[in-house]
Amino acid sequence: MRLRGRKGIRENLEQQKHLVVLDPREYKGRWSEVFGNDRPVHIELGMGKGQFISGMSVKYPDVNFIGMDMYDELVRRASEKVRAIWQEQGQEEPQSVRLALGNIESIEEFFAPGEIERIYLNFSDPWPKKKHGRRRLTHPRFLEKYRSLLNENGEIHFKTDSRELFQFSLNAFTACGLQLNDISLDLHQGGINEEHVMTEYETKFVNQGVNIHRCEVIIGEAALARYHDHKMEQFQ
């Protein structure tokens, strides 16, 4: 992926010390210090232009959100979106969200075991060629990393428009012994599902009539216990 960005992107990001984290390795195990509280940490891996992470941070102010991407220009664009939506709420500086510049390949260098409560994977690159399967963010090698970083309430929430990636991912989750929940082959069937904050891609695809596939993966022991306590309710 190649992006044409404005000149001085890095300088722009360096001036946003409150919002942008240029080297997340510095805060491994110390993200509570970044936010100044011990609220749950939810991260979006591959946040794109930031529509989802912006909307989530306003909708759920009692959660600390981190949007991560490896491209400077996307972090810059996301910073504009975050600031705009928080200013609409009367806040000059975003409070419960940070944007981190980092390659997901090195995620274990950015977070300590148990430091994350939820991971969002939204419309990740499907890497359609079989030989590129290991690059998919739902490949077992990534899932093992996520599992080590998630806490007792840990979950992964996954959305994609790619039927092939969804099928691959369901098989990968199962192969790793992970519990699936709330599987949907058409999230917005019958109209926009207002419960869910949408990404830029999601908005585009829904307007084109493309089905959105979604599922939740329950990982943490406490999350699993809650799931097993209530799993039959949906069938009653």
Secondary structure, DSSP 8 states (H G I E B T S, - for coil): ------TTHHHHHHT-TTTEES-GGGGTT-HHHHHTS---EEEEES-TTSHHHHHHHHH-TTSEEEEEES-HHHHHHHHHHHHHHHHHTT-SS-SSEEEEE--GGGGGGTS-TT-EEEEEEES-----SGGGGGGSTTSHHHHHHHHHHEEEEEEEEEEES-HHHHHHHHHHHHHTT-EEEEEES-TTTTS--TTS---HHHHHHHHTT---EEEEEE-SHHHHHHHHHHTTGGG-
